[in-house]
């Protein structure tokens, strides 16, 4: 950051809590981590598209048009139509809504619960920590997709259940990472000060420890977002996720897309691209965010 | 040295004034022997696992039978080398560590026996100031939030508006500006942060403050300011300090009585004058002789007792007197027999067979 004499001076005089740093931090991020900024741009685009799906989609995503079944990309249907004559672009646009809803829902919930369990374990230590860790180990021994599959099979495949099913395998993964950084926070004198002040365990965990593991939390969150979107697509592809006629990217890849892969490749190509792009964007952004938040990697 | 002397006088008369008016709400004329804290035979052992599979455990005797008491309104200095257990003693008093055995009796209550809710109430009365001003404040909270939080939690100042004023009052009292309340800790200097730590402790309206090396991480010029602040606050609020430090000059300046620790044990305890002018334990003598005299002529002729060897590991302390392997005057008896703290004079005790 460039030296700014007026700001330096202002530090000694009265001034409100610092805010000006946010904008320069964003500019800095874009300049220094171009790929991450690119990822962020794609994410913003996805968010916009998902929010304004009604206005952006040229067709109703569930309306059949039997006169235009399996038509190739054209001026009328930019990305073609599927075997029911539904517009692929419209379904992609609405699908981003499903992807983001499940992705954000699952990763925010999973990372948050994981963070609370991780910090709680680190704070209480001893037997509580030991029991928590062993439970986490049990969950960790299942591959992500298998555990999610089993959970959907048990819970049934509505969107809220899908979120739960994707969230649960993420909890132990996040708890593991957050716990390790919470262990060092636990030894900080300010946590001792809070204990000496007679604060409740909940207050110490929520107010004094959780805010200080924000960096790994945000990183896990963005990393899981991509994974959650992929997982949702996989579950839908396997027939255990979102159900027809709802629009979802994974769902668009199965059934007719497989059947007509040679004659109508656009059915598979575009949803596949959308999934790849979304996951790629979240991973790029997550990686850059991790670097940006790590003071050891911060140059100058 | 004259500046220090002057401060001692001021300090002494302040202590007398406190004794006259009766402090901390105890209006019923507490006499000299009003004990606020009584530590009895405090032991803290840490278990460490050694060996490849962590199968063998060893015991670190961090604190090994420490007893002392502090009178209301006085400052007890606790000195010793790093690793002698002085910080652990402080942490046991604060109940941040659970003592292995022994009692910590604060205002008549044994803290080691209290349940969580009772302890929470007592904690308000015992506060702590830490050594490292950089890690003792939560980096995600503003100074105002840090100071206000204990007042809100304990209902000391329940109304948010009054609390806001009280925070600014406290900040001014410790030598900060009211505007500092909006700052984050990383925007302050080390000395300023330490003042915030003091304000946070004061917010609880404590009667005892454990100062765990509160100035050893600061510049010398800042040290003096903080020490003076601590003294002023003591006379103003009738505070009692347990002052843990390794800096002998600082301890001499601020303490009424001094306890010297070595390898988890108190080797000598007496009022300040006696410890510094008539030390009886050979370890205390060696420690004091290591202090340079700020006068080149006197410094030249200063007699030094240089100890041989290193401090033994608390994992495996020597038999008998723990100091005997390094003691210049040790005799056979010291190897076999643990010397108890013996009374050598009025309020002067030392743990040495030969003292």
Interface residues (C-beta under 8 A of the other chain):
Chain A: X11 X14 X15 X16 X17 X18 X188 X189 X190 X192 X193 X194 X195 X196 X197 X198 X199 X200 X203 X207 X208 X211 X212 X214
Chain B: X91 X94 X95 X96 X119 X120 X121 X122 X123 X124 X126 X127 X128 X130 X131 X132 X135 X136 X137 X138 X139 X140 X141 X142 X149 X150 X153 X154 X177 X179 X182 X183 X184 X187 X197 X200 X204
